[in-house]
Amino acid sequence: MMKRVAILVLWAIAIPVFAQDQKPAPTLKSILLDQLRSTHNNSDWFVCANVAVAGLTPEQASWTDGKGNHSVGQLTYHLVFWNEQQLSKLTGTAPAKYSGNNDETFKNFDNKSWSETVKRLDKVLTDLEKLVENADEAKLKEIAPGIAHVNTHNAYHIGQIVFVRKEQGSWDPNKGVK
């Protein structure tokens, strides 16, 4: 009898402690926010955008390998363009004009605006996070596919940015994910 009481007492103590250690089940909102933040400002499985573009001069941002590949600046401008387009679409505002030629979303980069391009990238990524944070469940279900594509697209091009910086010799390996 004493053993049963002791076991019951232990369970009575252990269950609430165990329950406190359990994280809440992920939600659509928490998953989308985690993905947005990992491509914005929280390097986790890969380097985030803010780290990928940090510390470059306009000249470094404009550098290409001479083989037809994009510069960091062109890739960053492309991300800004498409993230702003998607944000406009998801919020129901008029997007910037787009001719339908995706090459223009890379080639319109000007190294004189590098600092502004970096700021715009940070702002649009912040605005996408705010959109998800403030969305109710119905809105989340509506925008989730678009946000998921944004996250995948951003991760892809961030990898390219890091690769270009490695080729250029401007990447600090200490900034990578360990």
C-alpha positions as CSV (number, residue, x, y, z in Angstrom):
1,M,0.0,0.0,0.0
2,M,2.8,2.4,0.9
3,K,4.4,1.7,-2.5
4,R,1.2,2.6,-4.3
5,V,0.9,5.8,-2.4
6,A,4.5,6.7,-3.0
7,I,4.1,6.0,-6.7
8,L,0.9,8.1,-6.9
9,V,2.7,11.0,-5.0
10,L,5.6,10.8,-7.5
11,W,3.2,10.9,-10.4
12,A,1.3,13.8,-8.9
13,I,4.5,15.7,-8.7
14,A,6.0,14.5,-12.0
15,I,3.0,15.1,-14.3
16,P,2.7,18.9,-13.7
17,V,6.5,19.2,-14.0
18,F,6.6,17.2,-17.2
19,A,3.7,19.2,-18.6
20,Q,5.6,22.4,-18.0
21,D,8.5,21.1,-20.0
22,Q,6.3,20.4,-23.0
23,K,6.2,23.1,-25.7
24,P,2.8,23.9,-27.2
25,A,2.0,22.2,-30.5
26,P,3.1,24.2,-33.5
27,T,0.4,26.2,-35.2
28,L,0.2,27.5,-38.7
29,K,1.1,30.9,-37.5
30,S,4.1,29.7,-35.4
31,I,5.5,27.7,-38.4
32,L,5.1,30.6,-40.8
33,L,6.7,33.0,-38.4
34,D,9.6,30.6,-37.7
35,Q,10.3,30.3,-41.4
36,L,10.0,34.0,-42.0
37,R,12.4,34.8,-39.2
38,S,14.9,32.1,-40.3
39,T,15.1,33.8,-43.7
40,H,15.1,37.3,-42.2
41,N,17.2,37.8,-39.1
42,N,17.5,34.5,-37.3
43,S,20.2,32.2,-38.7
44,D,19.3,28.7,-37.8
45,W,19.7,25.9,-40.3
46,F,21.2,28.4,-42.8
47,V,22.3,32.0,-42.9
48,C,19.5,34.6,-42.7
49,A,19.2,37.5,-45.2
50,N,20.4,40.2,-42.7
51,V,23.7,38.3,-42.1
52,A,24.1,37.3,-45.8
53,V,24.1,41.0,-46.9
54,A,25.8,42.6,-43.9
55,G,29.1,44.5,-44.2
56,L,29.3,44.7,-47.9
57,T,30.4,47.9,-49.7
58,P,28.5,49.0,-52.7
59,E,31.4,47.9,-54.9
60,Q,31.4,44.4,-53.3
61,A,27.6,44.2,-53.7
62,S,28.1,44.9,-57.5
63,W,30.9,42.3,-58.0
64,T,30.2,39.5,-60.5
65,D,32.3,36.6,-61.5
66,G,32.2,37.6,-65.1
67,K,30.4,34.4,-66.1
68,G,26.9,35.8,-66.3
69,N,26.0,35.1,-62.7
70,H,24.3,37.7,-60.5
71,S,25.9,40.0,-58.0
72,V,24.9,40.1,-54.4
73,G,23.2,43.4,-55.1
74,Q,21.2,42.0,-58.0
75,L,20.1,39.0,-55.9
76,T,19.2,41.3,-53.0
77,Y,17.2,43.7,-55.3
78,H,15.4,40.7,-56.8
79,L,14.4,39.6,-53.3
80,V,13.2,43.0,-52.4
81,F,11.2,43.2,-55.6
82,W,9.4,39.9,-55.2
83,N,8.9,40.2,-51.4
84,E,7.3,43.6,-52.0
85,Q,5.1,42.2,-54.8
86,Q,4.0,39.4,-52.6
87,L,3.3,41.7,-49.6
88,S,1.2,43.9,-51.9
89,K,-0.7,40.9,-53.2
90,L,-1.4,39.5,-49.7
91,T,-2.5,42.9,-48.3
92,G,-4.6,43.8,-51.3
93,T,-2.6,46.9,-52.2
94,A,-1.4,47.9,-55.6
95,P,2.0,46.3,-56.4
96,A,4.8,48.1,-58.2
97,K,4.6,47.9,-62.0
98,Y,6.0,44.7,-63.4
99,S,6.6,44.2,-67.1
100,G,6.6,40.4,-66.8
101,N,10.3,40.2,-67.5
102,N,12.0,38.6,-64.5
103,D,15.4,39.6,-65.7
104,E,14.5,43.2,-64.8
105,T,14.1,42.2,-61.2
106,F,17.8,41.5,-61.1
107,K,19.1,44.2,-63.5
108,N,17.5,47.2,-62.0
109,F,20.0,47.2,-59.1
110,D,22.2,50.3,-58.8
111,N,25.2,50.1,-56.5
112,K,24.5,53.7,-55.4
113,S,21.4,52.5,-53.7
114,W,23.0,49.4,-52.0
115,S,22.4,50.8,-48.5
116,E,18.7,51.6,-49.3
117,T,18.3,48.1,-50.9
118,V,19.5,46.4,-47.7
119,K,17.1,48.6,-45.7
120,R,14.2,47.8,-48.0
121,L,14.9,44.1,-47.7
122,D,14.8,44.3,-43.9
123,K,11.6,46.4,-44.0
124,V,9.7,44.1,-46.3
125,L,10.7,41.0,-44.3
126,T,9.6,42.7,-41.1
127,D,6.3,43.7,-42.8
128,L,5.7,40.1,-43.8
129,E,6.2,39.0,-40.3
130,K,3.8,41.6,-39.0
131,L,1.2,40.5,-41.5
132,V,1.4,36.9,-40.2
133,E,1.5,38.0,-36.5
134,N,-1.6,40.0,-36.9
135,A,-3.6,37.6,-39.1
136,D,-6.5,35.7,-37.7
137,E,-6.9,32.0,-38.6
138,A,-9.0,32.6,-41.7
139,K,-6.5,35.1,-43.1
140,L,-3.6,32.7,-42.2
141,K,-5.2,29.9,-44.2
142,E,-5.6,32.3,-47.2
143,I,-2.0,33.7,-47.1
144,A,-0.1,30.5,-46.0
145,P,0.7,29.3,-49.5
146,G,2.1,32.7,-50.6
147,I,4.2,33.0,-47.4
148,A,5.5,29.5,-47.8
149,H,6.7,30.3,-51.4
150,V,8.3,33.5,-50.1
151,N,10.2,31.6,-47.6
152,T,11.5,29.0,-50.1
153,H,12.4,31.7,-52.6
154,N,14.2,33.7,-50.0
155,A,16.2,30.7,-48.7
156,Y,17.2,29.8,-52.2
157,H,18.6,33.2,-53.1
158,I,20.2,33.8,-49.7
159,G,22.2,30.6,-50.4
160,Q,23.3,32.2,-53.7
161,I,24.3,35.4,-52.0
162,V,26.5,33.5,-49.6
163,F,28.0,31.5,-52.5
164,V,28.8,34.7,-54.4
165,R,30.4,36.2,-51.3
166,K,32.5,33.1,-50.9
167,E,33.6,33.3,-54.5
168,Q,34.4,37.0,-54.1
169,G,36.3,36.4,-50.9
170,S,34.1,38.7,-48.8
171,W,32.4,36.0,-46.7
172,D,33.4,35.6,-43.1
173,P,33.0,31.8,-42.4
174,N,32.4,32.7,-38.7
175,K,29.1,34.2,-39.8
176,G,27.9,30.8,-41.1
177,V,25.8,28.3,-39.3
178,K,27.8,26.1,-37.1
